[in-house]
Amino acid sequence: MKLPYIIITDDDIQVLRAIQRDIRNQYRDEYKVAATESAIEALEVVKELKLKNETVALFISDQRMPEMEGVAFLEQANEIFPDAKKVLLTAYSDIDAAIKAINTVKLDYYLLKPWHPPEEKLFPVINDLLDEWQALYKPDREATRIIGFQWSQKSHRLKEFLSGNLVPYIWMDVENDPEAEKYLVSANVSKSDLPLVILKDGSYVKDPSLPDVAERVGLHQKATKEMYDVLIIGAGPAGLAASVYGSCEGLKTLLIERSNPGGQASSSARIENYLGFPNGLSGAELSRRAITQTLRFGTEILTPQEVKNITIKDGYKITQMQDDSEIHSKTIVIATGVAYKKLEIDGLENFTGAGVYYGAASVEALACRNESIYIVGGGNSACQAAMYMSKFAKEVNILIRRDALSQVAANYLVENISRTPNIHVIIHTDVIACSGSSVLENITLKNTITGEEKTVPAKALFVYIGTKPGTAWLNDLVLKDEKGFILSGSDLLKDKSLNTLWKLKRDPFMPETSVPGIFASGDVRFGAMTGISAAVGEGSMAIRFVRKYLQEM
Ligand SMILES: Cc1cc2nc3c(=O)[nH]c(=O)nc-3n(C[C@H](O)[C@H](O)[C@H](O)COP(=O)(O)OP(=O)(O)OC[C@H]3O[C@@H](n4cnc5c(N)ncnc54)[C@H](O)[C@@H]3O)c2cc1C
């Protein structure tokens, strides 16, 4: 297998030698290292590698170089290897240039000279960047392949599931990729059997269910222990954070997710308000980091597995799955967040996954290249999706009922959108009908003021019209508000029915529900702040109270 490259450039020969030595010693088994004394020379190397079909994982460039500054070099190198990570080597006096470069060249890191000891200041950063690069890198021959029809619901579910579970795959559209046909012939599979999933070892499965694919790519659906200290339902930011803290504190921790870890956050194309990531990061990347972290501490993850009920026996909690298996635990953290509301239009459900998507912008982005697409709703999630899709689609139309986007979305997003020429905001508008043979082809829009209707071609409709709590599965075991959000802590004290339910001498802990030892965290909790940081905070905090409860038991 070809090893990917790390390219280093610095005109100061002493510095170049030092960093080349450190990088080579640490990474020589997995990467080739090329070092040059000038940025011009480095660019020549980069072009040559491209022609030879080689890959670059990381560029490390000094900022101050006489022929070309580091930022300019990274900008040009980025055009040739856009996925490679970029590190700028800077002196303290160049920090301003480095911070600007975060936006102009999407710099991944600026490394202050000197970086000694490298074990503390260099390798952790480079490891992190290379892990991130590896997660998205799909070496041509080694990834799982999905072959199917672009606008098929089944193909969409598979792509979404694998990408959400960080399983790299190569997507092959049977109608547009001549290579796809060759695989069908080799596997003796007809188009009516699609989608076809071909595993890394060459085995394949026709039109598989998600659990079947999960099993084959090494994801687990059965718990291994008789009893867990804490069982967490939902692997959004709240559930993932709870699992990290649970395992890290030595609790036997099980995390259950019905689709893919990351929750709503995983569909965010760019999160800009998460502490410590000044150049933003995608939801998929945040999820990848969290999954890696929680697995490292020893959390068991079951996916796809959906919880359908909870019962209590002698204070122990019994969690029942859709496949009727049961898992026992001492405590439970419910972190099932919220789910998108469906757009209520006759016949629209026929196109879900076949032109109509709920929060799946990043998965379907490439398929929308040069197309006109529509986004329903104008909140922050809708705006983020619009910004992301504007890089691929010919035009992105945001449909809102109100007068202006500024009434519903954050300022920075409204400004970004107004500066993006291929995004149009269409106000006072509802979608009232849709049509298409097997996939979505047209939608009908209605102006809510004038009543005027028009039908327009639409390749894709992304729906972001609000959410409802993910508690439809939960019986009446815990108290909820009238919308279905779970009551906890002091909010429970206002509910008169608590007196008959709560038998302990103490009041419920802050995230504790009306059942001792069952906690709620994140968006699903009544009164939660919502947002990624808040969910992470709530998930982490729940574990503190889980421990208190365990001490009481
Ligand atoms: C497109 C988009 C962009 C966003 N961007 C930002 C942003 O930039 N910054 C920000 O702060 N916030 C953002 N948000 C909001 C943020 O993502 C949420 O507030 C956050 O994800 C809530 O986390 P959570 O863990 O409480 O729930 P969720 O993220 O909703 O996760 C809940 C999880 O539980 C699982 N689940 C539900 N029921 C079951 C069941 N019965 N069994 C098993 N599993 C189940 C779900 O599949 C899901 O994975 C965005 C939201 C969206 C939709």
The ligand as a Gaussian input file, in Angstrom:
#p B3LYP/6-31G(d) Opt

LIG

0 1
 C      -28.223000      20.650000      11.658000
 C      -27.984000      21.077000      13.077000
 C      -26.940000      21.944000      13.366000
 C      -26.687000      22.330000      14.698000
 N      -25.643000      23.168000      14.937000
 C      -25.374000      23.528000      16.208000
 C      -24.259000      24.379000      16.486000
 O      -23.518000      24.803000      15.580000
 N      -24.020000      24.706000      17.782000
 C      -24.830000      24.272000      18.819000
 O      -24.553000      24.585000      19.987000
 N      -25.883000      23.473000      18.581000
 C      -26.189000      23.095000      17.301000
 N      -27.256000      22.290000      17.047000
 C      -28.075000      21.813000      18.189000
 C      -27.371000      20.625000      18.879000
 O      -26.919000      19.710000      17.900000
 C      -28.281000      19.935000      19.878000
 O      -28.690000      20.882000      20.844000
 C      -27.550000      18.776000      20.552000
 O      -27.161000      17.817000      19.597000
 C      -28.433000      18.102000      21.611000
 O      -27.745000      16.992000      22.097000
 P      -28.471000      15.771000      22.820000
 O      -27.400000      14.776000      23.107000
 O      -29.278000      16.277000      23.939000
 O      -29.505000      15.156000      21.771000
 P      -29.415000      14.701000      20.260000
 O      -28.282000      15.340000      19.573000
 O      -30.782000      14.910000      19.710000
 O      -29.115000      13.132000      20.340000
 C      -30.066000      12.214000      20.781000
 C      -29.683000      10.821000      20.284000
 O      -30.548000       9.855000      20.869000
 C      -30.859000       8.846000      19.915000
 N      -32.114000       8.192000      20.301000
 C      -33.346000       8.755000      20.365000
 N      -34.250000       7.851000      20.777000
 C      -33.583000       6.691000      20.980000
 C      -33.977000       5.400000      21.418000
 N      -35.255000       5.114000      21.737000
 N      -33.040000       4.434000      21.509000
 C      -31.746000       4.693000      21.202000
 N      -31.323000       5.911000      20.789000
 C      -32.225000       6.904000      20.683000
 C      -30.968000       9.637000      18.633000
 O      -30.820000       8.794000      17.489000
 C      -29.832000      10.645000      18.780000
 O      -28.624000      10.173000      18.242000
 C      -27.531000      21.880000      15.749000
 C      -28.598000      21.030000      15.457000
 C      -28.827000      20.618000      14.139000
 C      -29.979000      19.720000      13.849000

